[in-house]
């Protein structure tokens, strides 16, 4: 398990990358998922990259899609998945910042590819825990 000592990631980016990973699991492009949610594709792209925070309304709609796709069971599971990624970042020595707090100077930022691999690992474990009847597809 690679160390993340000295790296910083914000919660908004973690939530966004979890949304992106689950969206890919239900085989939606950003454009088709944005249409389903009735939002602009560029907004979804900004949420998935962590540049924008999803509103509570959007999180609810996103979770509805994931529930229908069999990827989560309940509203709130998206936050549970994000919490698992936060725990993994911390277990590897990284720091997680919340809200719009400034990132401490001198800290390296976690590479997107490393975060995506970590998110994929957490999502895969999550999906493996779902009972087969919970998975649609």
NUNU-714754 format. One line per field, with one value per atom (N, C-alpha, C): residue number from 1; chain; atom name; x, y, z. Coordinates in nm, 3 decimals, decimal comma. Layout:
<recs>
i (NUM ...)
ch (A ...)
at (CA ...)
X (X ...)
Y (Y ...)
Z (Z ...)
</recs>
This chain:
<recs>
i (1 1 1 2 2 2 3 3 3 4 4 4 5 5 5 6 6 6 7 7 7 8 8 8 9 9 9 10 10 10 11 11 11 12 12 12 13 13 13 14 14 14 15 15 15 16 16 16 17 17 17 18 18 18 19 19 19 20 20 20 21 21 21 22 22 22 23 23 23 24 24 24 25 25 25 26 26 26 27 27 27 28 28 28 29 29 29 30 30 30 31 31 31 32 32 32 33 33 33 34 34 34 35 35 35 36 36 36 37 37 37 38 38 38 39 39 39 40 40 40 41 41 41 42 42 42 43 43 43 44 44 44 45 45 45 46 46 46 47 47 47 48 48 48 49 49 49 50 50 50 51 51 51 52 52 52 53 53 53 54 54 54 55 55 55 56 56 56 57 57 57 58 58 58 59 59 59 60 60 60 61 61 61 62 62 62 63 63 63 64 64 64 65 65 65 66 66 66 67 67 67 68 68 68 69 69 69 70 70 70 71 71 71 72 72 72 73 73 73 74 74 74 75 75 75 76 76 76 77 77 77 78 78 78 79 79 79 80 80 80 81 81 81 82 82 82 83 83 83 84 84 84 85 85 85 86 86 86 87 87 87 88 88 88 89 89 89 90 90 90 91 91 91 92 92 92 93 93 93 94 94 94 95 95 95 96 96 96 97 97 97 98 98 98 99 99 99 100 100 100 101 101 101 102 102 102 103 103 103 104 104 104 105 105 105 106 106 106 107 107 107 108 108 108 109 109 109 110 110 110 111 111 111 112 112 112 113 113 113 114 114 114 115 115 115 116 116 116 117 117 117 118 118 118 119 119 119 120 120 120 121 121 121 122 122 122 123 123 123 124 124 124 125 125 125 126 126 126 127 127 127 128 128 128 129 129 129 130 130 130 131 131 131 132 132 132 133 133 133 134 134 134 135 135 135 136 136 136 137 137 137)
ch (A A A A A A A A A A A A A A A A A A A A A A A A A A A A A A A A A A A A A A A A A A A A A A A A A A A A A A A A A A A A A A A A A A A A A A A A A A A A A A A A A A A A A A A A A A A A A A A A A A A A A A A A A A A A A A A A A A A A A A A A A A A A A A A A A A A A A A A A A A A A A A A A A A A A A A A A A A A A A A A A A A A A A A A A A A A A A A A A A A A A A A A A A A A A A A A A A A A A A A A A A A A A A A A A A A A A A A A A A A A A A A A A A A A A A A A A A A A A A A A A A A A A A A A A A A A A A A A A A A A A A A A A A A A A A A A A A A A A A A A A A A A A A A A A A A A A A A A A A A A A A A A A A A A A A A A A A A A A A A A A A A A A A A A A A A A A A A A A A A A A A A A A A A A A A A A A A A A A A A A A A A A A A A A A A A A A A A A A A A A A A A A A A A A A A A A A A A A A A A A A A A A A A A A A A A A)
at (N CA C N CA C N CA C N CA C N CA C N CA C N CA C N CA C N CA C N CA C N CA C N CA C N CA C N CA C N CA C N CA C N CA C N CA C N CA C N CA C N CA C N CA C N CA C N CA C N CA C N CA C N CA C N CA C N CA C N CA C N CA C N CA C N CA C N CA C N CA C N CA C N CA C N CA C N CA C N CA C N CA C N CA C N CA C N CA C N CA C N CA C N CA C N CA C N CA C N CA C N CA C N CA C N CA C N CA C N CA C N CA C N CA C N CA C N CA C N CA C N CA C N CA C N CA C N CA C N CA C N CA C N CA C N CA C N CA C N CA C N CA C N CA C N CA C N CA C N CA C N CA C N CA C N CA C N CA C N CA C N CA C N CA C N CA C N CA C N CA C N CA C N CA C N CA C N CA C N CA C N CA C N CA C N CA C N CA C N CA C N CA C N CA C N CA C N CA C N CA C N CA C N CA C N CA C N CA C N CA C N CA C N CA C N CA C N CA C N CA C N CA C N CA C N CA C N CA C N CA C N CA C N CA C N CA C N CA C N CA C N CA C N CA C N CA C N CA C N CA C N CA C N CA C N CA C N CA C N CA C N CA C N CA C N CA C N CA C N CA C N CA C N CA C)
X (0,086 0,000 0,091 0,087 0,172 0,136 0,237 0,217 0,171 0,084 0,039 0,083 0,183 0,232 0,265 0,210 0,236 0,141 0,045 -0,051 -0,181 -0,248 -0,374 -0,480 -0,599 -0,713 -0,834 -0,922 -1,041 -1,160 -1,254 -1,371 -1,455 -1,463 -1,541 -1,487 -1,356 -1,297 -1,323 -1,314 -1,342 -1,485 -1,581 -1,722 -1,739 -1,679 -1,689 -1,633 -1,519 -1,457 -1,539 -1,604 -1,693 -1,813 -1,870 -1,982 -1,939 -1,823 -1,774 -1,757 -1,700 -1,679 -1,811 -1,909 -2,039 -2,112 -2,098 -2,160 -2,105 -1,976 -1,914 -1,962 -1,989 -2,040 -2,177 -2,259 -2,391 -2,384 -2,261 -2,232 -2,301 -2,295 -2,344 -2,225 -2,232 -2,135 -2,174 -2,083 -2,120 -2,241 -2,244 -2,355 -2,488 -2,491 -2,618 -2,661 -2,565 -2,599 -2,649 -2,587 -2,632 -2,774 -2,804 -2,941 -3,040 -3,002 -3,086 -3,115 -3,013 -3,026 -3,087 -3,098 -3,148 -3,059 -2,928 -2,829 -2,738 -2,667 -2,571 -2,452 -2,402 -2,288 -2,167 -2,147 -2,030 -2,041 -2,163 -2,181 -2,142 -2,190 -2,154 -2,003 -1,940 -1,794 -1,725 -1,773 -1,711 -1,733 -1,851 -1,877 -1,785 -1,775 -1,692 -1,544 -1,500 -1,359 -1,330 -1,436 -1,418 -1,412 -1,435 -1,433 -1,563 -1,673 -1,802 -1,851 -1,926 -1,991 -2,132 -2,173 -2,309 -2,405 -2,519 -2,622 -2,687 -2,756 -2,828 -2,929 -2,997 -3,093 -3,025 -2,909 -2,838 -2,787 -2,738 -2,692 -2,808 -2,925 -3,043 -3,076 -3,077 -3,107 -3,000 -2,875 -2,765 -2,782 -2,811 -2,829 -2,950 -3,056 -3,172 -3,129 -3,049 -3,000 -2,916 -2,832 -2,746 -2,828 -2,933 -3,023 -3,091 -3,143 -3,208 -3,110 -2,985 -2,882 -2,828 -2,873 -2,830 -2,692 -2,641 -2,506 -2,504 -2,613 -2,628 -2,768 -2,785 -2,916 -3,002 -2,939 -3,014 -2,953 -3,035 -2,981 -2,886 -2,773 -2,668 -2,551 -2,573 -2,464 -2,351 -2,382 -2,277 -2,180 -2,234 -2,150 -2,071 -2,133 -2,060 -1,941 -1,962 -1,851 -1,741 -1,781 -1,682 -1,606 -1,676 -1,612 -1,509 -1,537 -1,441 -1,315 -1,333 -1,216 -1,138 -1,208 -1,141 -1,057 -1,114 -1,041 -0,917 -0,931 -0,816 -0,707 -0,746 -0,648 -0,574 -0,648 -0,586 -0,500 -0,545 -0,466 -0,332 -0,328 -0,204 -0,121 -0,162 -0,084 -0,121 -0,227 -0,271 -0,358 -0,383 -0,470 -0,593 -0,706 -0,831 -0,876 -0,907 -0,960 -1,107 -1,181 -1,325 -1,364 -1,468 -1,516 -1,415 -1,411 -1,322 -1,198 -1,158 -1,037 -0,918 -0,827 -0,709 -0,621 -0,560 -0,468 -0,338 -0,283 -0,158 -0,046 0,038 0,150 0,248 0,311 0,414 0,362 0,232 0,177 0,163 0,201 0,180 0,033 -0,020 -0,158 -0,160 -0,261 -0,276 -0,305 -0,230 -0,251 -0,390 -0,453 -0,587 -0,587 -0,487 -0,485 -0,473 -0,395 -0,382 -0,514 -0,581 -0,711 -0,812 -0,812 -0,906 -0,885 -0,759 -0,732 -0,784 -0,764 -0,811 -0,964 -1,030 -1,176 -1,226 -1,162 -1,203 -1,193 -1,086 -1,069 -1,180 -1,213 -1,319 -1,454 -1,482 -1,610 -1,619 -1,511 -1,512 -1,542 -1,480 -1,507 -1,653 -1,704 -1,845 -1,937 -1,913 -1,999 -1,990 -1,872 -1,856 -1,935 -1,963 -2,040 -2,190 -2,235 -2,377 -2,417 -2,531 -2,581 -2,622 -2,610 -2,644 -2,783 -2,879 -3,014 -3,019 -2,919 -2,915 -2,863 -2,783 -2,722 -2,815 -2,848 -2,929 -2,838 -2,876 -2,791 -2,789)
Y (-0,117 0,000 0,123 0,204 0,322 0,425 0,493 0,598 0,726 0,798 0,928 1,039 1,012 1,111 1,241 1,350 1,481 1,519 1,432 1,467 1,518 1,603 1,660 1,643 1,607 1,596 1,656 1,717 1,774 1,681 1,690 1,603 1,621 1,741 1,766 1,682 1,674 1,593 1,445 1,400 1,259 1,223 1,304 1,277 1,277 1,373 1,380 1,258 1,210 1,092 0,966 0,959 0,845 0,848 0,967 0,981 0,936 0,979 0,941 0,790 0,727 0,582 0,507 0,550 0,483 0,509 0,630 0,661 0,567 0,544 0,455 0,311 0,271 0,136 0,114 0,219 0,203 0,237 0,251 0,268 0,391 0,501 0,629 0,717 0,784 0,891 1,009 1,106 1,228 1,293 1,296 1,362 1,293 1,159 1,089 1,096 1,090 1,099 1,240 1,341 1,479 1,497 1,439 1,448 1,381 1,264 1,192 1,278 1,348 1,433 1,570 1,599 1,728 1,843 1,822 1,926 1,938 2,046 2,067 1,973 1,916 1,824 1,890 2,019 2,087 2,096 2,108 2,108 1,972 1,865 1,731 1,711 1,757 1,746 1,819 1,938 2,014 1,944 1,883 1,810 1,688 1,613 1,492 1,523 1,640 1,676 1,743 1,778 1,843 1,993 2,050 2,197 2,259 2,183 2,228 2,126 2,174 2,087 2,059 1,934 1,898 1,948 2,000 2,043 1,920 1,939 1,829 1,769 1,855 1,806 1,717 1,759 1,680 1,549 1,552 1,429 1,331 1,380 1,294 1,231 1,310 1,259 1,159 1,190 1,100 0,968 0,973 0,849 0,771 0,840 0,771 0,689 0,746 0,675 0,555 0,571 0,461 0,352 0,391 0,292 0,211 0,281 0,211 0,121 0,161 0,080 -0,032 -0,039 -0,145 -0,126 -0,002 0,024 0,067 0,121 0,155 0,113 0,094 0,049 0,165 0,263 0,369 0,505 0,608 0,743 0,755 0,814 0,825 0,732 0,631 0,539 0,607 0,709 0,784 0,845 0,897 0,956 0,847 0,731 0,619 0,577 0,572 0,539 0,644 0,771 0,878 0,867 0,831 0,815 0,701 0,596 0,486 0,534 0,618 0,671 0,763 0,847 0,934 0,850 0,742 0,655 0,596 0,558 0,501 0,606 0,729 0,838 0,857 0,863 0,884 0,765 0,642 0,523 0,523 0,586 0,591 0,715 0,790 0,903 1,036 1,038 1,163 1,245 1,367 1,458 1,486 1,500 1,536 1,669 1,763 1,891 1,896 1,972 1,980 2,123 2,136 2,268 2,342 2,472 2,555 2,599 2,517 2,549 2,554 2,649 2,653 2,531 2,483 2,370 2,420 2,345 2,387 2,399 2,500 2,517 2,403 2,367 2,264 2,123 2,103 1,969 1,938 1,818 1,774 1,738 1,761 1,722 1,579 1,507 1,369 1,367 1,288 1,278 1,221 1,272 1,225 1,076 1,025 0,882 0,798 0,843 0,769 0,770 0,885 0,893 0,805 0,808 0,725 0,577 0,534 0,394 0,359 0,451 0,429 0,422 0,514 0,515 0,386 0,344 0,221 0,101 0,096 -0,014 -0,015 0,102 0,113 0,077 0,127 0,098 -0,052 -0,111 -0,255 -0,336 -0,299 -0,368 -0,351 -0,229 -0,200 -0,288 -0,293 -0,371 -0,520 -0,564 -0,703 -0,739 -0,640 -0,662 -0,670 -0,614 -0,617 -0,760 -0,799 -0,932 -0,934 -1,049 -1,054 -1,001 -1,018 -0,967 -0,815 -0,753 -0,609 -0,550 -0,627 -0,579 -0,600 -0,495 -0,505 -0,487 -0,536 -0,509 -0,614)
Z (0,000 0,000 0,000 -0,108 -0,116 -0,009 0,041 0,140 0,072 0,138 0,090 0,184 0,265 0,360 0,288 0,337 0,279 0,167 0,135 0,031 0,094 0,020 0,067 -0,040 0,001 -0,091 -0,020 -0,097 -0,035 -0,053 0,039 0,039 -0,087 -0,140 -0,261 -0,377 -0,390 -0,496 -0,474 -0,350 -0,320 -0,359 -0,318 -0,352 -0,504 -0,571 -0,716 -0,786 -0,739 -0,802 -0,774 -0,656 -0,627 -0,722 -0,742 -0,836 -0,975 -1,019 -1,152 -1,163 -1,060 -1,064 -1,072 -0,994 -0,996 -1,128 -1,179 -1,309 -1,416 -1,413 -1,511 -1,492 -1,367 -1,341 -1,405 -1,413 -1,476 -1,625 -1,674 -1,817 -1,878 -1,806 -1,858 -1,890 -2,002 -2,030 -1,942 -1,932 -1,859 -1,922 -2,055 -2,125 -2,097 -2,106 -2,085 -1,939 -1,846 -1,704 -1,671 -1,729 -1,708 -1,759 -1,875 -1,929 -1,834 -1,781 -1,687 -1,563 -1,516 -1,397 -1,427 -1,557 -1,604 -1,558 -1,575 -1,547 -1,669 -1,676 -1,784 -1,765 -1,875 -1,868 -1,804 -1,831 -1,774 -1,621 -1,568 -1,422 -1,366 -1,431 -1,384 -1,390 -1,496 -1,507 -1,393 -1,359 -1,249 -1,115 -1,095 -0,970 -0,963 -1,073 -1,072 -1,052 -1,096 -1,080 -0,946 -0,873 -0,743 -0,749 -0,868 -0,880 -0,831 -0,829 -0,777 -0,676 -0,579 -0,482 -0,530 -0,527 -0,565 -0,459 -0,504 -0,410 -0,348 -0,239 -0,174 -0,272 -0,348 -0,448 -0,550 -0,599 -0,698 -0,638 -0,516 -0,452 -0,442 -0,405 -0,393 -0,529 -0,635 -0,769 -0,816 -0,787 -0,824 -0,752 -0,622 -0,547 -0,598 -0,638 -0,696 -0,817 -0,902 -1,022 -0,982 -0,881 -0,838 -0,767 -0,696 -0,635 -0,744 -0,845 -0,957 -1,030 -1,037 -1,102 -1,015 -0,891 -0,801 -0,742 -0,746 -0,696 -0,550 -0,503 -0,362 -0,320 -0,192 -0,142 -0,095 -0,034 0,034 0,004 0,026 0,023 0,141 0,118 0,219 0,191 0,106 0,074 -0,001 -0,078 -0,148 -0,047 0,062 0,167 0,239 0,258 0,319 0,233 0,102 0,011 0,019 0,020 0,031 0,163 0,270 0,401 0,398 0,322 0,309 0,236 0,134 0,063 0,156 0,233 0,330 0,426 0,477 0,569 0,502 0,374 0,301 0,282 0,248 0,233 0,365 0,474 0,606 0,646 0,617 0,649 0,577 0,462 0,383 0,416 0,519 0,564 0,501 0,419 0,356 0,448 0,407 0,481 0,397 0,463 0,395 0,454 0,364 0,410 0,375 0,452 0,439 0,406 0,327 0,292 0,208 0,228 0,147 0,225 0,320 0,394 0,299 0,320 0,233 0,258 0,151 0,166 0,227 0,320 0,383 0,280 0,296 0,203 0,219 0,107 0,110 0,094 0,108 0,090 -0,058 -0,095 -0,233 -0,250 -0,367 -0,394 -0,444 -0,406 -0,450 -0,599 -0,673 -0,817 -0,844 -0,949 -0,986 -1,013 -1,083 -1,115 -0,989 -0,892 -0,767 -0,692 -0,690 -0,624 -0,696 -0,828 -0,904 -0,877 -0,866 -0,834 -0,694 -0,600 -0,464 -0,461 -0,532 -0,539 -0,603 -0,713 -0,781 -0,688 -0,608 -0,513 -0,409 -0,356 -0,255 -0,317 -0,437 -0,504 -0,536 -0,584 -0,613 -0,487 -0,375 -0,249 -0,209 -0,226 -0,194 -0,277 -0,407 -0,496 -0,464 -0,422 -0,382 -0,257 -0,174 -0,052 -0,078 -0,191 -0,223 -0,257 -0,210 -0,243 -0,390 -0,455 -0,599 -0,630 -0,543 -0,572 -0,568 -0,501 -0,495 -0,626 -0,700 -0,823 -0,939 -1,009 -1,129 -1,247 -1,360 -1,474 -1,576)
</recs>
